[in-house]
Amino acid sequence: MTAFRFRRPPAPGAQMPRRRLLRLAAGALGVSALGLSTLVTDRSARAADYKALVCVFLYGGNDGTNCLVPRGAADHARYAAVRGALALPRDQLVALNGSAWGLHPALAALRPAWTRGQLAPVLNVGPLVRPLTKADYLALPDGSPWLPDGLFSHAEQQTLWATASGRNTTREGWGGRACEALATASPVISLGGNAPFGIERLRMPLVLPGPGALFGAYGLQPQDLAWEPNRLRVQALQAMLDVRDTHVLSNAYRAQQAEALALSGRLARIVAAQPGGAGSVAAIDEAFAPLIAGGRVQGALAGQLYQTAKLIHAREVVGGSRQVYYAEQGGYDTHQDQIDGSVFGGTHAALLRQLGDALAAFQRAMDALGLAGQVTLFTQSDFGRTFAPNSSRGTDHAWGNHQFVLGGAVRGGQVYGRAPALVLGGDDDVGVQSWELQGRWIPTTSVDQFAATLLRWFGASEAQLDAVLPNLANFGAARSLGFV
């Protein structure tokens, strides 16, 4: 479902043709999925068993190797020897106390979450069909069903992360399949567009616009109904939508339009609320205060997470005791000028500052709302990037990557998974010939295991996990990473 954007309505007193009224108020309400279930208000959302998952997808392939850097003298020396001009100085890393790792300085806003035990990095995660060694990788022929499709390709690896299937032809995302398996009241709620992660068999993600935007039809917003002609239009529209038809598709279409009208009536004010304005939440505004200027949230990702925080606060209105949200940040295809002059210079540092600040603000909001233990945020990205830099002060497409999990239920303060050996051409690097020794890590943790750990916390049974994640059974007893 997309945001509703239409031309301005006629001035008060002007007539609106019946055909245009229907187009604006019914057909153009934009329900995008046949069979979208009603998002009814669910009082059970007040209960302590309410949980939300928030996916943040980093488009372009984030360089996880410079997000999470070894601090030990020997390991950092090995890292710096290969990274060269892209290496982050050891003394400028944000120390993750109690571990052998440090964060990129631009992610400093996440240190308090680590200190509170709310942040868990997960090492070398990526699409796999089954556990894979370098010998396996080299022995398997191209097109083998035991190899994920389209390795090192943006579009295909984005699909594999979103679907956790190993196949680039899979349509449904693992977030969508989870909503379907758990019969959630709403589909995945996306603030970042119509992403594959939220697609189900019969529902598409509910795509909402950013803070301050219109969600619904002009002239039919709740605040517009004080004007009698608008109120009568809504009554007439509702009367038409109440008429049953003998045709199955006609009834399905009618049900979608009725649902869209009700949905926009419930969510319009929440969507439109700006910091400090009508409908805003003081605790959320305070949490995002460093990112607010002129009454608006600064930065695309911060705006998406601000909107997500408002919807979680209004979880009873959204409906259901289980909700899945989606946000995204682009720009991570850093083939050149990844770093420039200092650790705070260049494309990657600018992106990470936006990421770290937005995630930290969101977590402060959940803490302030008393929902930290009920909301878990996690990152995904196309792939990691080559350990060895290229000739343009950038990095190229790789495979395994480090991810972050954030929330009050997270068993944070420690790093999960196994790091690749920092050796070009070693057992974790797919390369053999001299020209391909770039450090494209074979994942040691699969997307399936990563997703299963999150979904088990979310409430999925073992049977549901197997249905949602078709390759999970290939990993035997290693079905949980234990980070939440």
C-alpha positions in Angstrom: 0.0 0.0 0.0 1.4 3.4 -0.9 1.0 6.9 0.4 -2.1 8.6 -1.1 -1.3 11.7 -3.1 -3.9 13.5 -5.2 -4.6 16.9 -6.6 -6.2 19.5 -4.4 -9.9 19.2 -3.9 -12.4 21.8 -5.3 -13.0 24.8 -3.2 -15.8 24.7 -0.6 -19.1 24.9 -2.5 -17.8 23.6 -5.8 -19.2 20.4 -7.2 -17.1 17.3 -7.6 -18.1 14.9 -10.5 -19.2 11.5 -9.1 -16.6 9.7 -11.3 -13.7 11.8 -9.9 -15.0 11.3 -6.3 -14.8 7.6 -6.8 -11.4 7.8 -8.3 -10.0 10.0 -5.5 -11.7 8.4 -2.5 -12.0 4.8 -3.5 -10.0 3.4 -6.5 -7.0 5.7 -5.9 -6.7 4.8 -2.3 -4.0 2.5 -3.5 -4.4 -0.9 -1.7 -1.7 -2.8 -3.5 -2.3 -6.4 -2.4 -5.3 -8.7 -2.9 -6.3 -10.2 0.3 -4.8 -7.6 2.7 -6.3 -8.4 6.0 -8.1 -5.8 8.1 -5.8 -3.9 10.5 -8.3 -3.9 13.4 -7.4 -2.3 16.7 -6.2 -5.0 19.0 -6.3 -4.3 22.7 -3.9 -7.1 23.2 -1.2 -4.8 22.0 -1.2 -3.3 25.5 -0.1 -6.6 26.9 3.4 -7.3 27.9 3.8 -9.8 25.0 3.8 -7.0 22.4 6.9 -7.3 20.2 8.2 -5.4 17.2 11.1 -6.2 14.8 12.7 -3.3 12.9 14.8 -4.1 9.8 17.2 -1.4 8.6 18.6 -2.3 5.1 21.8 -0.6 4.1 21.7 -0.5 0.3 24.8 -0.7 -1.8 26.8 -3.0 0.4 28.1 -1.6 3.6 31.8 -2.0 4.4 31.5 -4.0 7.7 35.2 -4.4 7.9 35.5 -0.7 8.7 32.4 -0.7 11.0 33.9 -3.2 13.4 37.7 -3.3 13.6 39.9 -5.5 15.7 41.7 -3.5 18.5 44.3 -6.1 19.6 47.7 -5.0 18.5 48.5 -8.0 16.3 45.1 -8.3 14.7 45.0 -4.5 14.0 48.4 -4.7 12.4 47.2 -7.4 10.1 44.1 -5.4 9.3 46.1 -2.2 8.6 48.7 -4.0 6.5 46.0 -5.0 4.0 43.6 -2.0 4.3 46.4 0.5 3.7 45.0 4.0 3.2 41.5 2.8 4.3 42.7 1.5 7.7 41.3 3.2 10.7 43.9 4.1 13.3 43.8 1.9 16.4 43.7 4.9 18.8 40.7 6.4 17.1 38.4 3.4 17.3 35.4 3.6 19.7 36.4 0.8 22.1 33.7 -1.8 22.8 34.9 -2.5 26.3 35.2 -6.1 27.3 35.7 -7.2 23.7 38.6 -7.2 21.2 36.7 -4.9 18.9 36.2 -1.2 18.2 33.6 0.8 16.2 34.3 3.2 13.4 34.5 6.7 15.1 31.4 7.8 13.1 29.4 5.2 15.0 30.3 6.7 18.4 26.6 7.4 19.2 26.1 3.6 19.6 28.6 3.3 22.5 26.0 3.9 25.2 23.9 1.1 23.8 26.9 -1.2 24.0 27.6 -0.1 27.6 23.9 -0.8 28.6 24.1 -4.3 27.0 21.7 -3.4 24.2 24.1 -3.7 21.2 25.3 -7.0 19.7 27.5 -7.0 16.5 27.2 -10.3 14.6 30.2 -11.3 12.5 30.5 -12.5 8.9 26.8 -13.1 8.1 25.6 -13.7 4.5 23.5 -15.8 2.2 24.2 -19.5 2.3 22.2 -22.6 1.4 24.2 -24.8 3.8 27.5 -24.5 5.7 30.3 -23.9 3.2 34.0 -24.2 3.3 36.4 -22.8 0.7 37.0 -26.3 -0.6 33.3 -26.8 -1.0 33.0 -23.4 -2.8 35.8 -24.3 -5.2 34.5 -27.8 -5.9 30.9 -26.9 -6.6 30.1 -26.1 -10.2 28.5 -22.8 -11.3 24.7 -23.2 -10.9 25.0 -25.7 -8.1 21.9 -25.7 -5.9 24.2 -25.6 -2.9 25.5 -22.2 -3.9 23.5 -19.0 -3.5 22.5 -17.3 -6.8 24.2 -14.3 -8.1 27.1 -13.9 -5.7 28.7 -10.4 -5.6 25.7 -8.8 -7.5 23.8 -5.9 -5.9 20.3 -6.8 -7.0 20.6 -10.6 -6.5 22.3 -10.3 -3.1 19.7 -7.8 -2.0 17.1 -10.4 -2.9 18.9 -13.2 -1.1 19.1 -11.1 2.1 15.5 -10.1 1.8 14.2 -13.6 1.1 16.7 -15.9 3.0 16.1 -18.5 0.3 19.4 -18.7 -1.6 17.5 -18.3 -4.9 17.1 -15.0 -6.7 13.7 -16.1 -8.1 12.0 -16.1 -4.7 9.3 -13.5 -4.5 8.3 -13.5 -0.8 10.6 -11.9 1.8 11.4 -13.6 5.1 9.8 -10.7 6.9 6.6 -11.2 4.9 6.6 -15.0 5.4 7.0 -14.5 9.1 4.0 -12.2 9.2 2.1 -14.8 7.2 3.1 -17.7 9.4 2.3 -15.8 12.6 -0.9 -14.4 11.2 0.0 -10.8 12.2 -2.8 -8.2 12.0 -0.7 -6.1 9.6 1.8 -6.9 6.9 5.3 -5.5 7.2 5.0 -1.7 7.6 7.6 0.0 5.5 8.9 3.5 5.8 11.4 2.8 3.1 9.4 1.8 0.0 7.9 -1.4 -1.4 10.9 -3.7 -0.5 11.0 -7.5 -1.1 11.6 -8.1 2.6 7.9 -7.6 3.4 6.2 -9.4 0.5 3.8 -12.2 1.3 1.9 -14.5 -1.0 -1.3 -12.4 -0.7 -0.2 -9.2 0.9 2.3 -6.5 0.1 4.0 -4.2 2.6 2.0 -1.3 3.9 4.2 1.6 2.7 3.8 4.8 4.7 5.3 8.3 3.9 7.5 10.3 6.2 6.6 12.7 9.0 4.3 15.5 7.9 3.1 13.8 4.8 -0.5 13.2 3.7 -1.8 9.6 4.1 -5.2 9.4 2.6 -7.3 11.4 0.1 -7.5 15.1 0.1 -10.8 16.3 1.6 -11.4 13.0 3.3 -9.0 13.3 6.2 -10.5 13.2 9.8 -10.0 16.9 10.2 -11.8 17.6 6.9 -15.1 16.0 8.1 -16.2 19.0 10.0 -17.2 20.5 6.7 -20.6 19.0 5.9 -20.1 18.3 2.1 -17.0 16.2 3.0 -18.9 14.3 5.7 -21.6 13.5 3.2 -19.1 12.4 0.6 -17.6 9.9 3.1 -21.1 8.7 4.0 -21.9 8.2 0.3 -18.7 6.4 -0.3 -19.2 4.1 2.7 -22.7 3.3 1.5 -21.3 2.2 -1.9 -18.6 0.2 -0.3 -21.2 -1.6 1.9 -23.0 -2.9 -1.2 -22.2 -6.6 -1.8 -21.7 -8.0 -5.3 -22.0 -11.5 -6.6 -18.6 -11.3 -8.3 -15.6 -12.6 -6.2 -13.1 -10.1 -7.6 -15.6 -7.2 -7.2 -16.1 -8.0 -3.6 -12.4 -8.3 -3.0 -11.8 -4.9 -4.6 -14.6 -3.4 -2.5 -13.1 -4.9 0.7 -9.7 -3.4 -0.1 -11.2 0.1 -0.7 -13.2 -0.1 2.5 -10.1 -1.1 4.4 -8.0 1.6 2.9 -10.6 4.2 3.9 -10.7 3.0 7.5 -6.9 2.6 7.6 -6.2 6.2 6.4 -8.7 7.5 8.9 -6.8 5.8 11.8 -3.3 6.4 10.8 -3.4 9.8 9.0 -2.8 11.9 12.2 0.0 9.7 13.4 1.8 9.8 10.0 1.3 13.6 9.7 2.7 14.5 13.2 5.9 16.5 13.1 8.3 17.2 16.1 6.6 19.6 18.5 3.4 19.7 16.4 -0.1 18.2 16.9 0.0 14.5 17.6 3.8 14.4 18.4 5.1 12.4 21.4 7.3 14.4 23.7 9.5 11.4 24.7 10.2 10.6 21.0 10.9 14.2 20.2 13.3 14.4 23.1 15.1 11.2 22.0 15.5 12.6 18.4 16.3 16.2 19.5 19.9 16.1 18.2 18.5 15.3 14.8 15.6 17.9 14.7 16.0 21.3 13.2 13.2 23.7 12.3 10.6 21.3 13.5 11.7 18.6 11.1 13.8 15.4 11.5 17.0 15.8 9.6 18.1 12.9 7.4 16.1 10.2 5.5 16.9 7.3 7.8 16.3 9.3 11.0 12.9 10.4 9.6 12.0 6.8 8.9 12.9 5.7 12.4 11.1 8.7 13.9 8.0 7.6 12.1 8.5 4.0 13.2 8.8 5.1 16.8 5.5 7.0 16.5 3.8 4.0 15.1 5.2 1.7 17.8 4.0 4.2 20.4 0.5 4.0 18.8 0.7 0.2 18.5 -2.9 -0.2 19.6 -4.1 1.9 16.7 -1.9 0.1 14.2 -3.2 -3.2 15.6 -1.8 -6.6 16.7 0.6 -7.7 19.3 3.3 -8.5 16.6 4.5 -5.8 14.2 7.4 -5.8 11.7 8.8 -2.5 10.4 11.2 -1.7 7.6 13.5 1.2 6.9 16.4 1.8 4.6 19.5 3.9 3.9 21.2 4.0 0.5 24.6 5.1 -0.8 26.9 2.3 0.5 28.4 1.3 -2.9 31.7 2.9 -2.0 33.9 2.0 -5.0 35.8 5.3 -4.6 36.6 7.9 -2.0 35.4 5.7 0.8 37.7 7.7 3.1 39.1 11.1 2.6 41.8 12.8 4.6 40.7 11.6 8.1 38.6 8.9 9.6 35.6 11.4 9.6 36.1 12.2 5.9 34.7 10.5 2.9 31.5 8.8 1.8 31.5 6.0 4.3 32.1 8.0 7.4 29.2 10.4 6.5 26.8 7.5 6.0 27.9 5.8 9.3 27.4 9.0 11.2 23.8 9.2 9.9 23.3 5.5 10.7 24.7 5.6 14.2 22.9 8.8 15.2 19.6 7.6 13.8 19.9 4.1 15.5 20.9 5.7 18.8 18.0 8.2 18.7 15.5 5.3 18.0 16.9 3.3 20.9 16.6 6.3 23.3 13.0 6.6 22.2 12.3 3.0 23.0 14.0 3.4 26.3 11.9 6.5 27.1 8.7 4.8 26.1 9.4 1.8 28.3 9.4 -0.5 25.2 13.1 -1.3 24.9 12.7 -4.9 25.8 9.9 -5.3 23.3 11.5 -3.9 20.2 14.5 -5.3 18.4 16.2 -3.5 15.5 18.7 -5.2 13.1 20.7 -4.3 10.0 21.0 -6.0 6.7 23.0 -5.1 3.6 23.7 -6.4 0.1 27.1 -7.9 1.0 30.3 -6.9 2.6 33.1 -5.3 0.7 36.6 -6.5 -0.2 39.1 -6.5 2.6 41.8 -5.2 0.1 41.0 -1.7 -1.2 40.9 -0.9 -4.9 43.0 1.7 -6.7 40.3 4.4 -6.2 40.5 4.6 -2.4 37.4 2.4 -2.2 36.3 -1.2 -2.0 34.5 -3.6 -4.3 31.7 -6.2 -4.0 32.3 -9.1 -1.6 30.1 -11.6 0.4 30.1 -12.1 4.1 29.5 -9.0 6.3 29.1 -7.8 9.9 25.6 -6.7 11.1 24.3 -5.0 14.2 21.4 -6.0 16.5 20.0 -3.4 18.9 17.4 -3.5 21.7 16.6 -4.1 25.3 16.1 -7.8 24.8 19.5 -8.1 23.1 22.2 -10.0 25.0 24.6 -7.2 24.2 28.0 -6.2 25.4 29.5 -9.1 23.4 30.3 -9.9 19.8 28.7 -13.0 18.1 29.9 -15.3 15.4 33.3 -16.0 14.0 35.4 -13.4 12.3 37.2 -14.3 9.1 41.0 -14.7 9.3 42.6 -11.5 8.1 44.6 -13.2 5.4 44.2 -12.7 1.7 43.8 -16.1 0.0 43.2 -17.8 3.3 40.5 -20.3 4.2 37.8 -17.6 4.4 38.7 -15.9 1.2 37.1 -17.2 -2.1 40.2 -16.1 -4.0 42.9 -18.4 -5.3 44.6 -16.7 -8.2 46.8 -13.7 -7.5 44.4 -11.3 -9.2 41.4 -12.4 -7.1 43.0 -12.3 -3.6 40.8 -9.5 -2.4 39.3 -10.8 0.8 35.8 -11.7 -0.2 34.7 -13.6 2.9 32.7 -16.8 2.8 30.0 -16.3 5.4 30.5 -18.3 8.6 26.9 -17.5 9.7 23.9 -17.7 7.4 21.0 -15.2 6.9 18.8 -18.1 7.9 20.5 -18.5 11.3 20.5 -14.7 11.8 16.8 -14.5 10.9 15.8 -17.5 13.0 17.4 -16.0 16.1 15.3 -12.9 15.7 12.1 -14.7 14.8 12.3 -17.2 17.7 12.4 -14.2 20.1 9.5 -12.7 18.1 7.4 -15.8 18.9 7.9 -18.2 16.0 7.8 -21.9 16.8 10.4 -24.3 15.4 7.9 -25.5 12.8 7.2 -22.0 11.8 10.9 -21.2 11.5 11.3 -24.1 9.1 8.4 -22.9 7.0 9.7 -19.3 6.9 13.4 -20.2 6.4 13.6 -23.1 4.0 17.3 -23.7 4.3 17.5 -23.5 8.1 17.3 -27.3 8.4 20.6 -27.5 6.5 22.4 -26.0 9.5 21.5 -28.8 11.9 21.4 -27.9 15.6 23.0 -24.5 14.9 19.6 -22.8 14.7 20.2 -20.0 17.1 23.0 -17.5 17.5 21.9 -16.5 21.0 22.2 -12.8 20.7 18.6 -12.1 21.8 
